[in-house]
Amino acid sequence: MMRILLVLIACGASLSAQPQPLSQEEQLSLQRSLGEAGNSRSEVELAIENHLKKYPNSPRRAELERVLVKTAIDLNDDARLVQYGEGVLSRDPDNVQVLEHVATAFLHQGDKPGAQRALDYARHLGDLIQATYQNDKFEPGGGPDEVKRKEEFDRGRARALLLQARANGLLGRNNDAIQLAQSSYNVFPSVEAAREAARWLTAAGKDQEALQYLAEAFTIGGLHSADPEGSSDRARMGELYRKLHGTDTGLGDLVLRAFDTTSSELAARRAELHAFDPNAQLKDPIKFTLSGLDGDKLPLSSLLGKVVVIDFWATWCGPCRAQHPLYEEVKAKFKDSGDVVFLAVDTDEDHSLVKPFLAQIKWSQKVYFEDGLQRLLQVSSIPTTIILGKNGGVFTRMVGFLPDRFVDMLTVRVNEALGKPQSADPPKSGSSQAGPSPATPLTPTTHQ
């Protein structure tokens, strides 16, 4: 992708609202340099840098510097991030990705001038994150999109505070660094924030408090995954503990207490996210709760023991409209059965479109929103029909539909899920002769 972008630049393609063409000489020079660089990102980076040295007043300098910064981010090239990142930020000061990486690169220099530049960028980053989410209410029941935005907001705030903590520490403001690192940890408990707090607490001579944060860093790393720096946290813990107590006795108890603390903190965060979306982190479809048009809730677990036929559709899907009367025919066949439930599950991103659509097209069935179920069940095209068996597991799915045979095919599927014998003359193809069908592709009529 990067190589294609660079070739477009070399050929004079537009990357800005008012493109400035390269001279023929410069265009040929850039094309030749990029051709010699091949597919190596580091060689491409060097080729563009040499080109800008040769043509310092290139009319495409801004675009080329953006590519250099993007490549430097990919390569963790701090030197070029510092060298070219500030130029990019002077033209695009609200670029969150570049702000974060340039601030980090300045911090890696470890000197006070770099720390001050990093602090300025990190503060601006924090302001941008607050502004981006200022209209979000983060109310319980908001669904998976609410959870995602809450997670992004908290991670972003915590990262900006962490960068500010490191910058203040390098500037000799230990108390500010400690406070900011602790704030970062409180917003989003992370290994990095715990280590940062421990670093500046140690520098301030507050070894006992530093020890606690190191223990929390060690236990969070163990709870999340294998942490390559966990052994370093363990070694620092041991050093500090022996410095304070003269022995390792009791260190294990400290780690166990930290484990309990961090487990509780992470559980509290999961509970907070669960309040926004009861379906967050669920892996079993029958445990999902779907929301109706008027905010009413349907726990799918309340349907255990029944066969549940789920119709995934959307207002913009033409085939879904064509399929609707066929669904009604199947529903009529099972109207007297208390063991079969039909659910119309809308997949529109904009929920406000659904009520007017239903009124306009005069559909009267109860409609629920997918609330993350579409992703869990990997529904990538609609219409798709998924049948849950009486035990709550996926019994079969039908992707798309064949208009002249859908009613018979779905009827057979429902009867199979009910455990009823098939009719003597089932559809000739596209359905199983016995037992559940994990997937029945009926792709002639679908929308991606």
C-alpha positions in Angstrom: 0.0 0.0 0.0 2.8 2.4 0.9 4.6 1.6 -2.3 1.5 2.4 -4.3 1.1 5.7 -2.5 4.7 6.6 -3.2 4.4 5.8 -6.9 1.3 8.1 -7.0 3.4 10.9 -5.5 6.2 10.3 -7.9 3.8 10.4 -10.8 2.3 13.7 -9.7 -1.1 12.3 -8.5 -3.2 14.5 -6.3 -2.7 14.0 -2.5 -4.1 17.4 -1.5 -6.9 19.8 -2.4 -4.6 21.9 -4.5 -1.9 19.6 -5.9 1.4 21.1 -7.0 3.0 19.3 -9.9 6.6 18.2 -9.8 9.0 19.3 -12.5 9.8 16.6 -15.0 13.4 16.4 -13.6 12.2 15.9 -10.0 9.5 13.5 -11.0 11.9 11.3 -12.8 14.4 11.5 -10.0 11.9 10.4 -7.4 10.6 7.6 -9.6 14.1 6.3 -10.0 14.9 6.5 -6.3 11.8 4.7 -5.4 12.4 2.0 -8.0 15.8 1.4 -6.6 14.4 1.2 -3.0 12.2 -1.7 -3.9 9.7 -2.9 -1.2 12.0 -2.2 1.8 10.3 0.4 4.0 13.7 1.5 5.4 15.1 2.0 1.9 12.0 3.9 0.8 12.4 6.1 3.9 16.0 6.8 3.0 15.1 7.4 -0.7 12.5 10.1 0.2 14.9 11.7 2.7 17.7 11.9 0.1 15.2 13.3 -2.4 14.2 16.1 0.0 17.8 16.9 0.5 18.3 17.2 -3.2 15.0 19.1 -3.7 14.5 21.0 -0.4 11.9 23.3 -2.0 9.9 20.4 -3.6 6.3 21.5 -4.1 5.3 18.1 -2.7 7.4 18.4 0.4 4.4 18.3 2.8 3.1 15.1 1.2 6.6 13.5 1.2 7.1 14.4 4.9 3.8 12.8 5.8 4.9 9.6 4.2 8.2 9.8 6.0 6.4 10.2 9.3 4.1 7.3 8.6 7.0 5.1 7.7 8.9 6.3 10.8 5.9 5.3 12.9 5.9 1.8 11.3 9.6 1.4 11.9 9.7 2.9 15.4 12.2 5.4 14.0 12.4 8.1 16.7 15.1 10.2 15.0 13.0 10.8 11.9 9.8 11.2 13.9 11.4 14.1 15.7 13.0 15.4 12.6 9.9 15.4 10.4 7.0 15.0 12.8 7.0 18.6 14.0 6.8 19.8 10.4 3.8 17.6 9.8 2.2 18.8 13.1 2.8 22.4 12.1 0.4 21.8 9.2 -1.9 19.3 10.9 -1.7 20.1 14.6 -4.7 17.9 15.5 -3.4 14.7 14.1 -3.8 12.4 17.1 -1.7 9.5 15.8 1.3 11.8 14.9 1.0 13.7 18.2 1.3 10.6 20.3 4.2 9.1 18.4 6.1 12.4 18.2 5.6 13.0 21.9 6.9 9.5 22.6 9.9 10.0 20.4 10.9 13.2 22.2 10.5 11.3 25.5 12.9 8.6 24.3 15.6 11.2 23.9 15.6 11.5 27.7 16.6 15.2 27.8 14.8 18.2 29.2 14.3 20.1 26.0 12.7 17.0 24.4 10.7 16.4 27.6 9.2 19.9 27.3 8.3 19.4 23.7 6.7 16.1 24.6 4.8 17.7 27.4 3.3 20.3 25.1 2.2 17.7 22.6 0.9 15.3 25.3 -1.3 18.1 26.8 -2.7 18.9 23.4 -3.3 15.2 22.8 -5.3 15.1 26.0 -7.3 18.2 25.1 -8.1 16.6 21.7 -9.3 13.4 23.2 -11.5 15.2 25.6 -13.0 17.3 22.8 -13.6 14.3 20.6 -15.8 12.6 23.2 -17.3 15.7 24.8 -20.8 14.9 23.6 -20.7 11.2 24.6 -22.9 10.6 27.7 -21.6 7.0 28.2 -25.0 5.9 29.6 -25.7 2.3 30.6 -27.4 0.2 28.0 -25.8 2.1 25.1 -24.7 -1.1 23.4 -21.4 -2.3 21.8 -20.7 1.0 20.1 -20.9 2.8 23.5 -18.5 0.2 25.0 -16.1 0.7 22.1 -16.1 4.5 22.4 -15.8 4.3 26.2 -12.8 2.0 25.9 -11.2 4.3 23.3 -11.8 7.3 25.4 -10.4 5.8 28.6 -7.3 4.4 26.8 -6.7 7.7 25.0 -7.0 9.7 28.2 -4.8 7.3 30.1 -2.1 7.4 27.4 -2.0 11.2 27.3 -1.7 11.3 31.1 1.1 8.7 30.9 3.1 10.8 28.4 2.6 13.9 30.6 3.8 11.9 33.6 7.0 10.8 31.9 7.7 14.4 30.6 7.2 15.9 34.1 9.5 13.3 35.6 12.2 14.0 33.1 11.8 17.7 33.9 12.4 17.0 37.6 8.8 17.5 38.7 8.5 14.2 40.5 5.3 15.1 42.4 3.5 16.0 39.2 4.8 12.9 37.5 3.5 10.7 40.3 0.1 12.3 40.3 -0.3 12.0 36.5 0.9 8.4 36.5 -1.5 7.6 39.3 -4.3 9.4 37.4 -3.5 7.4 34.3 -3.7 4.1 36.3 -7.0 5.2 37.8 -8.5 6.0 34.4 -7.3 2.7 32.8 -5.3 0.2 35.0 -2.4 -0.8 32.9 1.1 -2.3 33.4 2.6 0.8 31.8 0.9 3.2 34.2 1.8 1.1 37.3 5.5 1.0 36.2 5.5 4.8 35.6 4.1 5.5 39.0 6.6 3.1 40.6 9.5 4.8 38.7 8.8 8.3 40.0 7.8 7.2 43.5 11.2 5.5 43.7 12.9 8.7 42.5 11.0 10.6 45.2 12.2 8.1 47.9 8.7 6.6 48.4 9.8 3.0 48.1 6.9 1.4 49.9 4.4 3.0 47.5 6.6 2.2 44.6 6.7 -1.4 45.7 2.9 -1.6 45.7 2.7 -0.3 42.1 5.4 -2.7 40.9 3.5 -5.6 42.4 0.4 -4.4 40.6 2.3 -4.1 37.3 3.6 -7.7 37.8 0.1 -9.1 38.5 -1.7 -7.2 35.7 0.9 -8.5 33.3 0.3 -12.0 34.5 -3.5 -11.6 34.3 -3.5 -10.3 30.8 -0.9 -12.4 29.1 2.7 -13.5 29.2 4.5 -10.2 29.8 8.1 -10.0 28.5 9.0 -7.4 31.1 7.4 -9.2 34.0 10.7 -10.7 35.1 12.1 -7.1 35.3 9.2 -6.0 37.5 9.8 -9.1 39.7 13.5 -8.2 40.0 12.8 -4.6 40.9 10.2 -5.7 43.4 12.7 -8.0 45.1 15.3 -5.2 45.3 12.9 -2.7 46.8 11.5 -5.2 49.2 14.9 -6.3 50.5 15.9 -2.6 50.8 12.9 -2.0 53.0 12.7 -5.2 55.0 16.2 -6.8 54.7 14.6 -10.1 53.6 12.3 -11.7 51.0 10.0 -13.0 53.7 6.6 -11.5 53.1 7.1 -10.7 49.4 4.9 -13.5 48.3 2.1 -12.1 50.5 2.5 -8.7 49.0 2.2 -10.2 45.5 -1.0 -12.1 46.5 -2.5 -8.9 47.9 -1.7 -7.1 44.7 -3.2 -9.9 42.7 -6.4 -9.5 44.7 -6.4 -5.8 44.2 -5.8 -5.8 40.5 -8.2 -8.6 39.9 -10.9 -6.5 41.7 -9.9 -3.4 39.6 -10.2 -5.3 36.3 -13.4 -7.0 37.4 -14.8 -3.5 38.3 -13.9 -2.3 34.8 -15.5 -5.3 33.2 -18.6 -4.6 35.2 -18.6 -0.9 34.2 -18.4 -1.9 30.5 -21.1 -4.5 31.0 -23.4 -1.8 32.2 -23.0 -0.1 28.9 -23.4 -3.3 26.9 -24.7 -6.5 28.6 -23.4 -8.4 25.6 -19.8 -7.3 26.0 -17.3 -10.2 25.9 -20.0 -12.8 25.5 -19.2 -15.9 23.4 -22.5 -17.7 23.6 -25.4 -16.3 21.5 -28.1 -17.6 23.9 -26.7 -15.3 26.6 -27.2 -12.2 24.5 -29.9 -9.6 25.3 -31.4 -7.8 22.3 -33.0 -4.4 22.6 -36.3 -3.6 20.9 -37.3 -0.4 19.0 -38.8 1.1 22.2 -35.9 0.1 24.5 -37.4 -3.1 25.8 -35.0 -6.0 26.3 -35.2 -9.6 25.3 -32.8 -12.0 27.0 -32.4 -14.8 24.5 -31.9 -17.1 27.5 -35.6 -16.7 28.1 -36.1 -18.7 24.9 -34.1 -21.8 26.0 -36.1 -24.9 25.2 -37.5 -23.3 22.0 -36.3 -23.3 18.4 -35.4 -19.7 17.6 -35.4 -18.5 14.0 -33.4 -15.3 13.5 -33.8 -13.2 10.4 -30.9 -10.8 10.0 -32.1 -7.9 7.7 -31.7 -4.1 7.1 -33.8 -1.3 5.8 -31.6 -0.8 2.8 -31.6 -4.5 1.8 -33.8 -5.1 -1.3 -33.7 -8.9 -1.1 -34.8 -8.7 2.6 -38.0 -7.0 1.4 -38.5 -9.7 -1.1 -37.9 -12.4 1.5 -40.3 -10.9 4.1 -43.6 -12.3 2.8 -41.9 -15.7 2.5 -41.0 -15.5 6.2 -44.7 -14.8 6.9 -45.7 -18.0 5.2 -43.3 -20.0 7.3 -44.4 -18.3 10.5 -48.0 -19.2 9.6 -47.1 -22.8 9.4 -45.9 -22.8 13.0 -48.4 -20.3 14.5 -49.9 -22.9 16.8 -46.5 -24.2 18.0 -45.3 -22.8 21.3 -41.9 -24.3 20.6 -40.9 -22.0 17.7 -40.0 -18.3 18.0 -39.3 -16.0 15.0 -37.1 -13.0 15.6 -36.6 -10.1 13.1 -33.2 -8.7 13.9 -32.2 -5.4 12.2 -28.6 -4.7 11.4 -28.8 -1.0 10.5 -26.0 1.1 12.0 -28.5 4.0 12.2 -31.3 2.8 14.4 -33.4 5.8 13.8 -34.2 4.6 10.2 -36.1 1.5 11.4 -39.3 2.9 12.8 -40.1 5.1 9.8 -39.3 2.2 7.5 -41.6 -0.2 9.2 -44.4 2.4 9.1 -43.9 3.1 5.5 -43.7 -0.5 4.3 -46.4 -1.6 6.8 -44.5 -4.4 8.5 -46.1 -5.3 11.8 -43.7 -7.8 13.3 -41.7 -7.1 16.5 -38.2 -6.0 15.6 -35.0 -6.1 17.6 -31.5 -4.7 17.0 -28.6 -7.0 16.6 -26.6 -5.5 19.5 -23.4 -7.3 18.6 -25.0 -10.7 17.8 -24.2 -10.2 14.1 -20.5 -10.1 14.8 -20.6 -13.0 17.2 -22.4 -15.2 14.6 -20.2 -13.9 11.8 -23.1 -12.7 9.6 -21.3 -11.0 6.7 -24.2 -10.7 4.2 -27.9 -10.3 4.5 -30.5 -11.7 4.4 -29.2 -14.5 6.6 -31.3 -16.8 8.6 -29.8 -18.5 11.7 -31.7 -21.1 13.7 -30.8 -21.7 17.3 -31.7 -25.2 18.6 -33.6 -25.9 21.9 -30.3 -25.9 23.7 -29.4 -22.4 22.6 -26.6 -23.4 20.1 -26.5 -22.7 16.4 -28.4 -25.4 14.7 -28.1 -24.2 11.1 -27.8 -21.1 8.9 -29.1 -20.1 5.5 -27.2 -17.4 3.7 -29.4 -15.6 1.1 -32.5 -17.3 -0.2 -34.0 -18.9 -3.3 -37.4 -17.3 -3.7 -39.2 -20.2 -5.2 -37.9 -22.7 -2.6 -37.2 -20.7 0.6 -40.5 -21.5 2.3 -40.1 -25.3 1.9 -36.4 -25.1 2.9 -36.9 -23.1 6.0 -39.8 -25.3 7.0 -37.7 -28.4 6.8 -34.9 -26.7 8.9 -37.3 -25.7 11.6 -38.8 -29.2 11.7 -35.3 -30.7 11.9 -34.5 -28.4 14.9 -37.8 -29.5 16.5 -36.7 -33.1 16.1 -39.7 -33.9 13.8 -39.3 -36.3 10.9 -39.0 -34.7 7.5 -41.8 -34.9 5.0 -41.7 -37.7 2.4 -40.8 -35.3 -0.4 -38.3 -32.7 0.9 -36.6 -30.1 -1.4 -34.3 -31.9 -3.8 -31.2 -29.8 -3.0 -29.9 -27.2 -0.7 -31.0 -28.9 2.5 -29.9 -31.8 4.6 -31.7 -35.2 4.4 -31.2 -35.7 8.1 -29.7 -33.9 11.1 -28.6 -30.3 11.5 -26.9 -28.4 8.6 -24.1 -26.2 9.9 -24.4 -23.8 6.9 -26.6 -23.7 3.9 -25.3 -21.2 1.4 -28.1 -19.8 -0.8 -26.1 -17.0 -2.2 -28.1 -16.1 -5.4 -30.0 -13.4 -3.5 -27.9 -11.5 -0.9 -26.4 -8.1 0.0 -22.9 -7.9 1.4 
